[in-house]
Amino acid sequence: MAFNASSIHLFIVTGLSGSGKSTVVNALEDIGFFCIDNMPVVLLPTFLELLQQSSWEINKVAVVMDVRERRFLSEFPDVFRELQERGQQYHIIFLEARDEILIRRYKETRRLHPMAENPREGIAREREALAELRSRAHRIIDTSDFTPHQLRDHFFDFFKDLVPKRKLKITVMSFGYRHGTPSEADVMMDVRFLPNPFFVEKLKMKTGKDEEVRKFVLGKKETQEFLQLFEKLLLYLVPRYVQEGRSYLTVALGCTGGIHRSVVLVDEVARWLNGDEESIVNVVHRDIVKSYK
C-alpha cells in the first residue's frame, strides 16, 4: 500500500516542561485526535506508515515530544527531514511560559524538572536545548496567563476547522426519592410539589407512560408553569456546559416513587431537548418498574 502522507493531519506538540502539554493533549483527545505522549521521535515515520496500512480510520494525529525522551534533541532534525521527503505535512506547536510561572507550577505539583534538580537551572538548560526546535515551530504559544480551561478552549478554536461540532450527550432521568437520589445527576429538580396521581384511585397502579396519568399531570396549571420555567433554565445552562467543555450532562427529576410525575415530566423535557440539533438525548426512568412497597 502506497504511503499517502497527505491524508494524515499531524501535529507535533512540544515545548518547555510545565508549559501545559498535558492539558493540550487532553483537549486534543476530546476533539477527536489520536494522541501519543512521549513517543520516541525515531519511531514517528514507522508509526505513520503503520497507520496508513491499517484499517483504522485515523486522520488526525497529535504527538507530544520533548526532552523526556533523551535522544529527541539529537534525532528530531533527521526525522523531520524524512517526513518532508515523504511529503508528510506536519505542524509544530511549541508551548512555553515565563520562568516564574514554570517554577510556581513545579512547586505546586512537586515534580522534578527533567534536566536539573533545581527548577530554575533546569528551565534555563531546557530553553537553550530547545532553541532550534522553537525556531522551527509553526505556532508558539505562551501559556503563562492561561488557566487550563482557557488553554483548552484556545485549542478548540484553533482546530475548529478540522473537528466537527461536538454534541452534548444529555441523559434525562426520572427517579423516586424513596429509592435515593442519583449520584450522577448534574442538575436535579424535586417535582413533589405537583399533585400526585398516586392518590387518584384509578391512576394509582398506572405509570407516567399511561395516557391517563400524562393528562392528569400535564393538565395542571402548576405543571405547565414549571415546564416553561425549567425549559428556560436548560436553555440557559446547556450552552454554558458545552462552553466549559462538558461532553455529558445528566438532568434528573424526582418525585416520591419515580413512577408518575417525574416520568411524565422527563418525557416532556426530553421531547423538547430532542429538538436541539446540538444535543443527543437519552431517557432513563430509573425507578418506574419498582413496586410501591
N, C-alpha and C positions, 0 to 999 in steps of 0.2 A: 504493500500500500504506500503510495507516494505521501511524502510529508507535506501537508497543506498548512503551512505556518500561519497564513492569513486568517484561518478560521478560529484561532485562539486569541482572545484578548488577555495579554499577560501584563500584570502589574507587579513590580518588584518594590516591596515596602522595606525601607532601611532607615538608618539614622542613628542618633545617639541613644544609648541605653537610658531608659527612663523618660523618653520623649513621647510615649503613648502608642507604641507599635501594637501592643496587645489590645488596646481599645479599638484601634483601626482594624485589626484582623477580625475582631468580633463583629464589628459593624459590617465588614465586607461579607462575612458568613451570613449575616442576617439578610443581606440583599442578594444572595444567590451565588456568591463566588465560592469556588473550590479553593480552600486556603490551606497552606502548609507553613508551619512556623519552624524556622531554623533548619531549613533544608541545606545540605552541603551543596555549594554552588556548582561543583563539578558534575553533580547528578542532574542538573536542570535540563540540558538538552535531551538526555535519555528519557527523563520523565515526560517531557513534551511529546516526544516521539511515541512513547507508550500510550499516551492519551489519544493520539491520532489513530493508533492501531486497535484501540479497544472499542467496545460497543457503548461506552459511556458517552452520554450527551453532555459533555463539559466543554464550554467555550469561554468561560470567564474564570481565570486563574489568578490568584494573588499569592505571592511567595514572600515570606519575611526572611530577610538575610541580614546578618550583622556580625559584629566581632565575636559573638559567642562561638561561631564556627571558625576555628583557628586559622584555617587555610583560605578563608574567604578573601581577605585583602590581597593575597598573592595570586589567587586564581581567577577572580572575577573579570579582569580585563580580557583574558583569553576566552573565557566562556561567553562573555557578552559579544566578543568579536565573532565567535562561531554562530551565535544566534543571528547576528546581522547577515552573515554569509548565507545562512539558510533562508533568509527572508522573513525571519520571525520578528514582528514588531513588538516592542516592549516599552513600558512606561515606568521610569524610576521615580518613586515618591520618597523624598528624604525628609524625615522628621527631626526637628531639633527644638531646643528650648534654652532659655537663659541659664547660666550656671547656678544662680541661687535657687531657681525653680527645680532644677535637677537634683541639687543637694537636698532640698526640702523633701522631694519625693522619695529619695533614698532613705532619709531619716524616718519617714512615715512608714515605709514598707520594711525597713530594717534589713534590706538586701545589700549584699556586697557588690561593688562595681566590678565588672569582669576584667578590668585592666589594672586595678590597683585597690589596695585595702582602703586607702583614703579617697573618698568620693571626688574631692576637688582635683586631686592629682590624676585620678582615673579619667575624669571628664576632659582634662587638658590633653592627655595622651590620645583619647579617643577622637577628639576633634582633629588633631593632627593626622591621625591614621586614616580618617575618613575624608580628608580634604579632597582627594582626587575623585572619589565616588560622588561627593557632594557637587563637584563641578560638572559631573555628567548628568545630574538629576534633571528630569523634565519639570518637576514641581518640588519646591522646597516649602515646607510648612512649619512655622514656628508655633508650637503648641503651648507656649508659656501661659497665655491668658485664656486658654480653652478649659472649660470643665469637660469631663468625659462625655456628657450629653451633647455639648456643643461640638466637640470633635467628631462624634458620631454623626450628628446632623450635617456637619460640613462635608463629610464623605458621602452621605446620602445625596446631597445636592450635586456633588462633583460627578457622581456616577449615574445620575438620573437618566441619562440618555441610553445607558447600557442595561438598565434594570426596569422591568415593568412595574407599574404602580402596585404597591403592596396592599393587600386586602386584610382588614382586621377580622379575625375569627371570633365571633361573638356567640357565647353559649347563654341562652336564656333558660333559667331553671326555676321550676316551682318546687316548693318544699313545705313540710309541716313543722312548725315549731316544736310540737310534741316529740318529734323524732330528732331534734337537734338542728342547729344552723349549719349550713355548708361552709366548710373552712376555705374552699376555693373561691368564694364569692368576692368580687371586687366592688360591686355595687349591690346593696341589699335593701329591700323595702319590705316593711311589715304592712300587710293589707288586711289585718284582722279587724280594722275599723269598719269594714264593709259588712252589710247584712249577710248573715251566714245561712246558706241553703240547707245546712245540716238540720236546722230547726224547722224546716218545712217537711212534713211527713212524707210527701210524695217524691221529694228530691233527696232525702237523707241518704239513701243507698245508691244514688247515682253519682256520677263524677262530672268534672268540668268539661269533659268531652261530649256529654249529652246535651242536646239542643235545649231541653227544658231548663237545665242549670245555666247554660250560657245566657239564655234570655232573661232569667231571673237576675243574674249578676250584672249583665250589661245594661239591663233596663233601669238600674238605679242611677239617680242623678249623681250621687257621690262617686260612682264608678266612672262615669263619663268625665267628671271634673278631674278625678285623679289621673285618668289616662291622658288627658290633654296636658296636664302639668308634667307628668312623668315623661311623656314624649318630648316635651320641650327640654327637659333636663338631659335626656340622652342625646338630643340634637346638639346640645352644648358640649357634653362630655366626650362623645365618641371621637370627633376630630382631634381633640386635645390628647386623648390616649394615643392616637396614631402619631401625633406630633412628637410625643415622648418616646416613640419607638416601640410601643407595645404591639405584640403580634396576636395576643389572646386577651379576651375580656369576658368575664362571667358576671352576668346580671341575674340576681336571684330575687324572687318574690315569694314571700311566705305567708301562709295562713295557718290555722290551728292544726289541721291534719294533712295539708298538702294535697287535698283531693278535689275541692270545689273551687273556691275563689281564686287561689293562686294559679290553678291550672287554666282557668278561663283567661285571666289577665296575661299570663305568659304567652298563650297562643295569640292574643291580640297584639302584644308588644312585638312578638316575632313576625307577625304578618306585616306590621308597619316597618320593621327593620329590614325585611326582605326586599323592600322597595329601594333600598340604598345599594347602588351598584358597587360601592367601595367596601362592603362588608359581606362576610359569609356567615350565615346564621344557623345555629344548631339548637334544637329544642330538647330539653331534658325535663321530664316530670318525675322527680326523684321518688316521691312517696305515694304516687297515685294507686299503686297496687297493694299498699299496706292496709291492714284492717283497722277498724276503729277501736280495737282492744287496747 
